[in-house]
């Protein structure tokens, strides 16, 4: 039987533990990415508007303008000769080839103390920006005309919203 000298025993008792060897630890470098996209921007040309045209009210009814701009009347409302209607138009700019949603609200047109309500209908509820990062859409609507609406010019507003999908 072999005997260890006291010096060897002290050396073994005070030795540092072994550092992690192969297989006890593994380190690899990860990657991180980020993409900043162009903000979505909705623009309304100053010359554009949802135009319900010129009409007589009769006992009341509706005036509808399609998203393509074609006008029609319902019930006892009648367009006057030469009346023109128009859909509103908007342009969208942002991140190329990105899809977006479109939402519009209704509103009222007002003349003096009289308000006439209307609803709106966009030409699409979604769109995709081109490779250049541009797009557009139009908005039509339906105006409800009361038989008691006074004659005169009516104006109003509504909101359009676009958001990235």
Backbone torsions as a table, in degrees:
resi	resn	phi	psi	omega
1	UNK	NA	136.3	-178.1
2	UNK	-89.8	142.8	178.3
3	UNK	-111.8	138.6	175.7
4	UNK	-94.4	141.0	178.0
5	UNK	-72.9	154.3	179.6
6	UNK	-57.1	-31.0	-179.4
7	UNK	-67.8	-39.0	178.4
8	UNK	-66.8	-41.5	179.3
9	UNK	-63.3	-40.4	178.4
10	UNK	-66.2	-41.0	179.0
11	UNK	-62.4	-43.7	179.0
12	UNK	-66.8	-36.6	-178.1
13	UNK	-72.2	-28.0	-176.4
14	UNK	-104.3	3.2	-178.9
15	UNK	-68.7	146.4	177.6
16	UNK	-69.9	149.5	176.4
17	UNK	-65.2	155.8	-178.9
18	UNK	-67.9	140.8	175.6
19	UNK	-70.3	159.5	-178.8
20	UNK	-57.8	130.4	-179.1
21	UNK	-98.2	179.3	178.9
22	UNK	-53.7	130.8	179.2
23	UNK	96.5	-15.7	179.1
24	UNK	-88.6	-15.9	-177.0
25	UNK	-154.9	147.0	177.6
26	UNK	-143.9	132.6	-179.6
27	UNK	-124.7	135.4	175.3
28	UNK	-139.2	152.9	-179.7
29	UNK	-92.9	130.9	176.8
30	UNK	-91.6	175.1	178.3
31	UNK	-123.1	156.0	176.6
32	UNK	-132.2	144.4	178.3
33	UNK	-134.7	159.6	174.4
34	UNK	-153.0	146.6	176.6
35	UNK	-131.2	121.8	175.2
36	UNK	-96.6	123.5	-179.8
37	UNK	-104.9	156.8	177.4
38	UNK	-65.8	139.7	178.0
39	UNK	-66.1	151.3	176.8
40	UNK	-82.3	133.3	-176.1
41	UNK	-129.3	125.3	177.8
42	UNK	-103.4	131.5	-179.0
43	UNK	-125.5	140.1	177.8
44	UNK	-118.5	114.5	179.0
45	UNK	-61.5	138.6	-178.1
46	UNK	-60.7	-29.1	-177.3
47	UNK	-83.9	-6.9	-176.6
48	UNK	-93.0	147.7	172.9
49	UNK	-163.6	155.9	171.8
50	UNK	-79.8	109.3	-174.0
51	UNK	-109.6	112.2	179.4
52	UNK	-81.5	-1.7	175.0
53	UNK	82.9	-164.7	-179.8
54	UNK	-117.2	133.5	-173.4
55	UNK	-155.9	162.6	171.2
56	UNK	-96.7	150.6	-173.5
57	UNK	-89.2	-26.9	-175.1
58	UNK	52.4	-133.6	177.3
59	UNK	-91.1	4.7	178.3
60	UNK	110.6	167.0	-179.6
61	UNK	161.7	-144.7	-177.1
62	UNK	-134.4	155.6	169.4
63	UNK	-124.8	123.9	-179.4
64	UNK	-116.9	135.2	174.7
65	UNK	-121.0	122.0	179.2
66	UNK	-71.7	165.3	177.3
67	UNK	-64.9	-14.8	174.5
68	UNK	-89.5	-7.7	177.2
69	UNK	101.2	-3.5	-179.0
70	UNK	-75.7	134.8	-178.8
71	UNK	-104.6	148.8	173.9
72	UNK	-148.1	157.1	-179.4
73	UNK	-121.7	157.4	178.7
74	UNK	-133.2	155.8	-178.8
75	UNK	63.0	-128.1	-172.6
76	UNK	-101.9	22.8	176.4
77	UNK	-94.3	139.3	-177.6
78	UNK	-134.9	130.3	173.2
79	UNK	-66.5	144.4	173.4
80	UNK	-87.1	153.5	179.8
81	UNK	-55.8	136.7	179.1
82	UNK	85.5	0.3	179.2
83	UNK	-67.5	140.2	176.2
84	UNK	-122.6	146.7	176.5
85	UNK	-119.7	160.5	178.6
86	UNK	-154.5	141.6	170.7
87	UNK	-79.4	153.0	175.4
88	UNK	-79.7	161.2	179.6
89	UNK	-137.3	149.9	-178.7
90	UNK	-139.0	151.8	172.5
91	UNK	-119.2	149.9	-178.2
92	UNK	-125.0	138.9	175.6
93	UNK	-133.4	149.2	179.0
94	UNK	170.0	-148.1	-175.9
95	UNK	-71.9	126.2	-177.0
96	UNK	-52.9	136.4	175.0
97	UNK	63.7	15.5	-179.0
98	UNK	-90.6	138.7	178.4
99	UNK	-80.5	149.2	178.9
100	UNK	-144.0	160.0	176.8
101	UNK	-107.4	155.8	-178.9
102	UNK	-126.0	132.7	175.5
103	UNK	-137.7	140.9	176.1
104	UNK	-130.3	153.7	177.3
105	UNK	-104.8	169.2	169.3
106	UNK	-85.8	-172.8	179.5
107	UNK	-169.2	-164.4	174.9
108	UNK	-135.9	149.7	168.1
109	UNK	-107.6	142.4	-172.2
110	UNK	-127.9	141.1	170.0
111	UNK	-137.7	112.6	-175.5
112	UNK	62.7	-124.7	-179.3
113	UNK	-95.7	5.1	-175.9
114	UNK	-100.9	130.4	176.5
115	UNK	-116.6	136.4	172.6
116	UNK	-118.2	127.3	-176.9
117	UNK	-83.4	148.7	173.5
118	UNK	-141.1	154.8	172.8
119	UNK	-110.3	162.3	178.9
120	UNK	-125.5	156.2	178.1
121	UNK	-139.8	111.9	177.5
122	UNK	-72.8	157.1	-179.9
123	UNK	-64.9	-20.7	177.2
124	UNK	-155.8	157.6	176.3
125	UNK	-100.1	-10.2	174.1
126	UNK	-141.2	160.9	175.9
127	UNK	-153.7	171.2	175.3
128	UNK	-132.4	128.2	178.7
129	UNK	-66.1	147.5	-179.4
130	UNK	-70.8	177.5	176.5
131	UNK	-62.7	-23.3	176.9
132	UNK	-87.5	-3.4	178.6
133	UNK	82.5	29.3	-178.9
134	UNK	-127.1	158.0	176.3
135	UNK	-162.3	175.4	178.5
136	UNK	-157.9	162.2	173.5
137	UNK	-156.5	164.7	178.3
138	UNK	-120.6	164.7	-178.8
139	UNK	-135.4	126.9	172.3
140	UNK	-107.8	-174.2	-179.9
141	UNK	-173.6	175.8	177.6
142	UNK	-129.0	122.9	179.0
143	UNK	-99.8	132.0	175.6
144	UNK	-96.5	120.4	-176.6
145	UNK	-107.4	124.7	177.3
146	UNK	-85.6	154.0	177.4
147	UNK	-68.3	-16.2	-179.8
148	UNK	-99.5	3.9	-177.6
149	UNK	-63.0	124.3	178.3
150	UNK	-66.8	153.3	176.0
151	UNK	-68.1	154.4	178.7
152	UNK	141.3	174.8	178.6
153	UNK	-87.8	133.7	-178.9
154	UNK	-115.5	139.8	176.3
155	UNK	-136.0	156.0	178.9
156	UNK	-170.4	-175.0	-178.8
157	UNK	-139.3	166.5	173.1
158	UNK	-151.8	172.1	-178.1
159	UNK	-113.6	145.4	171.6
160	UNK	-124.3	139.0	-177.9
161	UNK	-132.9	136.6	172.2
162	UNK	-122.8	147.1	178.6
163	UNK	-149.0	142.6	175.9
164	UNK	-61.8	141.4	174.6
165	UNK	-85.3	NA	NA
